[in-house]
Amino acid sequence: MRAIQVSELGGPEVLRSVETGVPEPGPGEVAVDVAYAGVNFAEVKARAEGYRVTSLPFVPGLEVSGRVRAVGRGVTGLAVGQRVAALAEGGGYAEVALAPAATVFPVPDGVDLRTAATLPTVLPTAHALVHEVGRLAPGETVLVQGAAGGVGTVVGQLARLAGAGAVYGVVSSGEKAAYARRYGYDDVFLTAAFQDDVHRVTRGRGVDLVLDPVGGATLRRGLDSLALFGRLVSYGNAGGEEPWQVGQPELYPRGRSVSGFSILGLAAGDPDALRALANRSFALATDGRATLPVTAEFPLHDAPEAHRLMESRKSMGKLVLRVGG
């Protein structure tokens, strides 16, 4: 089968198309004939820095859609040929991928396989940020870093559905600001001056909830944008700075709080909780309340170009690789 393999860490050029054996599912696993694979920043970090990589060579890819090829011993509730979306532990950039049965989800009726490739990470993450972790209440205000990205575009919609008083986004360019405004944002600010903009539009009050996948100095500026008793949820370190640390001086005086979320951490630590979260969030795509915009599609062998686009910080919405029929 065809797969994209990384034999050494480095730039996008280390993503090489190879022919390799077809994996067979072990106990509790499912083999999927991959139609589409999602492209995530975590895979860029894996290729460049070895993020969550245990050994070389490896095949990147955390989310796929397609049809069940085979099931391993002990797997129930899934049938060969069934349309599924899956959160894999790597290996998604390939014609056949393996995933734990607990993270393989039937694709809802009315959702095509191209869109389904965005389901395993984007919708559950956005839902958790707004509801389970962020606990956004009606009338509260929210600030979202990376508002034009895959998760950001869905968060804007879900915050609006949750009754947010105002939804503000942060992006790196005017083009991205115009794009994000189509997905539930009242206003979108540029990265350089977002803190001043927040204080301007809230008349110095700040926002109730900040959602941050960037980390580092951006996270600290977001913390300073919080209102009294405000909350910040960290769900990544895309900026690549040293891991952030927050203590009593930043939190105590105004009763602020900081929490975190990782879809991969939840999948590893409590797959039953992930499945329940996925069921709640997938319903939003099934009934049309949330749109999952795929903005760029690449054939599998062009995975390096997909990574270059993502690293350029010019991408918007969700990127996918087209793998099979």
VEXDREN-2710 file (C-alpha; in Angstrom, 1 decimal):
% VEXDREN-2710
k/r/px/py/pz
1/MET/0.0/0.0/0.0
2/ARG/1.0/3.6/-0.4
3/ALA/1.9/5.6/2.7
4/ILE/3.8/8.8/3.7
5/GLN/6.7/7.9/5.9
6/VAL/9.1/10.0/8.0
7/SER/12.6/8.4/8.4
8/GLU/14.3/11.5/9.9
9/LEU/13.0/14.6/11.5
10/GLY/13.0/17.8/9.5
11/GLY/11.2/20.0/7.1
12/PRO/8.2/19.0/4.8
13/GLU/10.7/17.3/2.4
14/VAL/11.1/14.4/4.9
15/LEU/7.5/13.3/4.2
16/ARG/8.2/10.6/1.5
17/SER/5.8/8.4/-0.4
18/VAL/6.7/4.7/0.1
19/GLU/5.2/1.3/-0.6
20/THR/4.8/-0.8/2.6
21/GLY/2.8/-3.7/3.9
22/VAL/-0.8/-3.6/4.8
23/PRO/-1.3/-3.6/8.6
24/GLU/-3.6/-6.1/10.1
25/PRO/-5.7/-5.2/13.1
26/GLY/-4.8/-6.7/16.5
27/PRO/-7.1/-7.3/19.4
28/GLY/-9.3/-4.3/20.0
29/GLU/-8.2/-2.6/16.7
30/VAL/-9.9/-1.7/13.5
31/ALA/-8.3/-1.5/10.0
32/VAL/-9.8/1.3/7.9
33/ASP/-9.5/1.7/4.1
34/VAL/-8.7/5.5/4.2
35/ALA/-10.6/7.8/1.9
36/TYR/-9.4/11.1/3.5
37/ALA/-6.9/12.0/6.2
38/GLY/-7.0/15.2/8.2
39/VAL/-3.9/17.4/8.5
40/ASN/-3.2/18.7/12.0
41/PHE/-0.5/20.9/13.5
42/ALA/0.4/18.1/15.8
43/GLU/1.6/16.2/12.8
44/VAL/3.7/19.1/11.7
45/LYS/5.3/19.1/15.2
46/ALA/5.8/15.3/15.0
47/ARG/7.6/15.6/11.6
48/ALA/9.7/18.5/12.7
49/GLU/10.3/17.9/16.4
50/GLY/9.3/14.3/17.1
51/TYR/6.2/15.3/19.1
52/ARG/4.6/12.1/20.5
53/VAL/6.9/10.0/18.2
54/THR/8.3/6.8/19.9
55/SER/10.6/5.7/17.1
56/LEU/11.6/6.2/13.5
57/PRO/10.5/5.6/10.8
58/PHE/6.8/6.5/11.4
59/VAL/3.7/7.3/9.4
60/PRO/2.0/10.5/10.6
61/GLY/-1.7/11.0/10.6
62/LEU/-4.2/11.2/13.6
63/GLU/-7.6/11.4/11.9
64/VAL/-9.0/9.5/9.0
65/SER/-12.3/8.7/7.3
66/GLY/-13.1/5.7/5.1
67/ARG/-14.6/2.3/5.4
68/VAL/-13.9/-0.6/7.8
69/ARG/-11.6/-3.0/6.2
70/ALA/-11.2/-5.6/9.0
71/VAL/-11.8/-5.8/12.7
72/GLY/-9.6/-7.4/15.4
73/ARG/-10.5/-9.9/18.0
74/GLY/-13.0/-8.6/20.5
75/VAL/-14.3/-5.7/18.4
76/THR/-18.1/-5.4/18.3
77/GLY/-20.5/-2.9/16.9
78/LEU/-18.5/-2.2/13.7
79/ALA/-18.9/-4.1/10.4
80/VAL/-16.7/-4.5/7.3
81/GLY/-17.6/-1.9/4.7
82/GLN/-19.2/0.5/7.3
83/ARG/-18.4/4.2/6.8
84/VAL/-16.3/5.5/9.8
85/ALA/-14.2/8.3/11.1
86/ALA/-11.3/7.4/13.4
87/LEU/-8.9/9.0/15.7
88/ALA/-5.7/7.0/15.1
89/GLU/-2.5/6.8/17.1
90/GLY/-0.5/7.7/14.0
91/GLY/-0.5/6.0/10.6
92/GLY/-3.3/8.0/9.0
93/TYR/-1.3/9.2/6.0
94/ALA/-1.7/5.8/4.3
95/GLU/-4.2/3.7/2.3
96/VAL/-4.9/1.6/5.3
97/ALA/-4.8/2.8/8.9
98/LEU/-5.2/1.1/12.3
99/ALA/-7.1/2.7/15.1
100/PRO/-8.4/1.5/18.5
101/ALA/-12.0/0.4/18.3
102/ALA/-12.9/2.9/21.1
103/THR/-11.9/5.8/18.8
104/VAL/-13.7/4.6/15.6
105/PHE/-17.0/6.3/15.1
106/PRO/-19.8/5.6/12.5
107/VAL/-20.1/8.5/10.1
108/PRO/-23.5/10.2/10.6
109/ASP/-26.0/10.0/7.8
110/GLY/-25.8/13.0/5.5
111/VAL/-22.1/13.6/6.2
112/ASP/-19.7/12.8/3.3
113/LEU/-16.4/11.1/3.9
114/ARG/-14.4/14.3/3.0
115/THR/-16.1/16.2/5.8
116/ALA/-16.0/13.2/8.1
117/ALA/-12.2/13.4/8.1
118/THR/-12.6/16.6/10.2
119/LEU/-14.9/15.0/12.8
120/PRO/-12.5/13.0/15.1
121/THR/-10.6/16.0/16.4
122/VAL/-12.2/19.3/15.4
123/LEU/-15.8/18.9/16.6
124/PRO/-15.1/17.1/19.9
125/THR/-12.3/19.7/20.7
126/ALA/-14.5/22.6/19.9
127/HIS/-17.4/21.2/21.9
128/ALA/-15.1/20.6/24.9
129/LEU/-13.6/24.1/24.7
130/VAL/-17.0/25.7/24.8
131/HIS/-18.9/23.4/27.1
132/GLU/-17.2/20.7/29.1
133/VAL/-14.0/22.6/29.9
134/GLY/-14.8/26.2/29.1
135/ARG/-18.3/26.1/30.6
136/LEU/-19.5/29.1/28.6
137/ALA/-22.7/30.5/30.0
138/PRO/-25.3/32.4/28.1
139/GLY/-24.4/36.1/27.9
140/GLU/-20.7/35.6/28.6
141/THR/-17.9/36.8/26.2
142/VAL/-15.3/34.7/24.7
143/LEU/-11.9/35.3/22.9
144/VAL/-10.6/32.7/20.5
145/GLN/-7.0/32.5/19.3
146/GLY/-6.6/31.0/15.8
147/ALA/-10.1/31.9/14.9
148/ALA/-9.6/31.1/11.2
149/GLY/-8.3/27.6/11.8
150/GLY/-10.2/24.3/11.8
151/VAL/-11.1/24.4/15.4
152/GLY/-11.5/28.2/15.5
153/THR/-14.1/28.3/12.8
154/VAL/-16.2/25.7/14.7
155/VAL/-15.7/27.3/18.1
156/GLY/-17.1/30.5/16.8
157/GLN/-20.3/28.7/15.7
158/LEU/-20.7/26.7/18.9
159/ALA/-20.1/29.8/21.1
160/ARG/-22.9/31.5/19.2
161/LEU/-25.2/28.5/19.6
162/ALA/-24.4/28.5/23.3
163/GLY/-25.7/32.0/23.7
164/ALA/-22.5/33.9/24.1
165/GLY/-22.9/37.7/24.6
166/ALA/-20.1/38.4/22.2
167/VAL/-17.5/36.2/20.3
168/TYR/-14.2/37.7/19.5
169/GLY/-11.4/36.1/17.4
170/VAL/-7.7/36.7/17.0
171/VAL/-5.9/36.0/13.7
172/SER/-2.6/36.9/12.0
173/SER/-3.9/38.7/8.8
174/GLY/-6.8/40.8/7.5
175/GLU/-7.7/38.0/5.0
176/LYS/-8.1/35.6/7.9
177/ALA/-10.2/38.1/9.8
178/ALA/-12.6/38.4/6.9
179/TYR/-12.8/34.6/6.7
180/ALA/-13.4/34.1/10.5
181/ARG/-16.3/36.6/10.5
182/ARG/-18.3/34.2/8.4
183/TYR/-18.3/31.7/11.3
184/GLY/-20.0/33.4/14.2
185/TYR/-17.5/36.1/15.3
186/ASP/-18.7/39.6/16.2
187/ASP/-15.3/41.0/15.7
188/VAL/-11.8/39.7/14.8
189/PHE/-8.5/41.3/15.9
190/LEU/-5.0/41.0/14.6
191/THR/-2.4/39.2/16.9
192/ALA/-0.2/42.2/17.5
193/ALA/-2.8/44.4/19.2
194/PHE/-5.5/42.0/20.3
195/GLN/-5.1/42.8/24.0
196/ASP/-5.7/46.5/23.4
197/ASP/-8.7/45.7/21.2
198/VAL/-10.3/43.5/23.8
199/HIS/-10.1/46.2/26.4
200/ARG/-11.5/48.7/23.9
201/VAL/-14.5/46.7/22.9
202/THR/-15.3/45.6/26.4
203/ARG/-14.6/49.1/27.9
204/GLY/-11.9/47.7/30.1
205/ARG/-13.8/44.8/31.5
206/GLY/-12.1/42.0/29.6
207/VAL/-13.7/38.7/28.4
208/ASP/-15.1/35.8/30.5
209/LEU/-13.4/33.0/28.5
210/VAL/-10.2/32.8/26.5
211/LEU/-9.4/29.8/24.3
212/ASP/-5.7/29.5/23.5
213/PRO/-3.8/26.9/21.3
214/VAL/-0.7/29.1/20.9
215/GLY/0.9/29.2/24.4
216/GLY/3.9/31.3/25.5
217/ALA/3.6/35.1/25.4
218/THR/0.3/34.9/23.6
219/LEU/-1.2/32.9/26.4
220/ARG/0.0/35.4/29.0
221/ARG/-1.5/38.3/27.0
222/GLY/-4.7/36.3/26.9
223/LEU/-4.6/35.9/30.6
224/ASP/-4.4/39.6/31.0
225/SER/-7.4/40.0/28.8
226/LEU/-9.7/38.2/31.2
227/ALA/-12.4/39.8/33.2
228/LEU/-12.8/39.4/36.9
229/PHE/-13.3/35.6/37.6
230/GLY/-12.4/34.9/34.0
231/ARG/-11.2/31.5/32.7
232/LEU/-8.6/30.5/30.2
233/VAL/-8.4/27.1/28.5
234/SER/-5.0/26.1/26.9
235/TYR/-5.2/23.4/24.2
236/GLY/-1.9/23.6/22.5
237/ASN/1.5/25.2/22.2
238/ALA/1.6/26.1/18.5
239/GLY/3.9/29.0/19.1
240/GLY/6.7/26.7/20.1
241/GLU/7.8/28.7/23.1
242/GLU/8.8/27.2/26.4
243/PRO/5.8/25.6/28.3
244/TRP/3.9/28.2/30.1
245/GLN/3.7/28.5/33.9
246/VAL/1.1/30.4/35.8
247/GLY/1.0/30.9/39.6
248/GLN/-0.5/32.8/42.4
249/PRO/0.5/36.3/41.4
250/GLU/-1.4/36.0/38.0
251/LEU/-4.5/34.2/39.3
252/TYR/-5.3/35.3/42.9
253/PRO/-5.9/39.0/42.7
254/ARG/-8.8/38.8/40.1
255/GLY/-9.9/35.2/40.7
256/ARG/-8.8/33.9/37.3
257/SER/-8.5/30.3/36.5
258/VAL/-6.6/28.2/33.9
259/SER/-7.4/24.8/32.6
260/GLY/-6.3/22.6/29.7
261/PHE/-7.6/20.1/27.1
262/SER/-6.1/17.6/24.7
263/ILE/-8.2/15.4/22.5
264/LEU/-5.3/12.9/22.3
265/GLY/-4.9/12.9/26.1
266/LEU/-8.6/12.2/26.5
267/ALA/-8.4/9.4/23.9
268/ALA/-5.5/7.8/25.8
269/GLY/-6.9/8.4/29.3
270/ASP/-10.6/7.9/29.0
271/PRO/-11.8/6.7/25.6
272/ASP/-15.4/6.2/27.0
273/ALA/-15.5/9.9/27.8
274/LEU/-14.2/10.7/24.3
275/ARG/-16.9/8.6/22.7
276/ALA/-19.6/10.4/24.8
277/LEU/-18.1/13.7/23.8
278/ALA/-18.0/12.7/20.1
279/ASN/-21.6/11.6/20.1
280/ARG/-22.7/15.0/21.6
281/SER/-20.6/17.0/19.1
282/PHE/-21.3/14.9/16.0
283/ALA/-25.0/15.6/16.4
284/LEU/-24.2/19.3/15.6
285/ALA/-22.9/18.3/12.1
286/THR/-25.7/15.9/11.5
287/ASP/-28.5/18.4/11.9
288/GLY/-26.6/21.2/10.3
289/ARG/-26.1/23.5/13.3
290/ALA/-22.3/23.4/12.7
291/THR/-20.4/23.7/9.5
292/LEU/-16.9/22.1/9.2
293/PRO/-15.2/24.0/6.4
294/VAL/-12.6/22.0/4.3
295/THR/-10.6/24.7/2.5
296/ALA/-7.8/22.8/0.8
297/GLU/-7.5/19.2/-0.4
298/PHE/-4.2/17.6/-1.5
299/PRO/-3.5/14.1/-3.0
300/LEU/-1.6/11.9/-0.5
301/HIS/1.7/12.3/-2.3
302/ASP/1.4/16.0/-1.9
303/ALA/1.5/15.8/1.9
304/PRO/4.7/18.0/2.0
305/GLU/2.7/20.8/0.3
306/ALA/-0.1/20.5/2.9
307/HIS/2.5/20.8/5.6
308/ARG/4.1/23.8/3.9
309/LEU/0.8/25.6/3.7
310/MET/0.1/24.9/7.4
311/GLU/3.5/26.1/8.5
312/SER/3.1/29.3/6.4
313/ARG/0.4/30.3/8.8
314/LYS/-1.7/31.3/5.8
315/SER/-4.1/28.3/5.9
316/MET/-7.7/28.8/6.9
317/GLY/-10.3/26.2/7.9
318/LYS/-9.3/22.5/7.6
319/LEU/-6.8/20.8/5.3
320/VAL/-7.2/17.2/4.2
321/LEU/-5.4/14.6/2.2
322/ARG/-7.3/12.6/-0.5
323/VAL/-6.1/9.0/-0.1
324/GLY/-8.6/6.5/-1.6
325/GLY/-11.9/6.3/-3.5
END
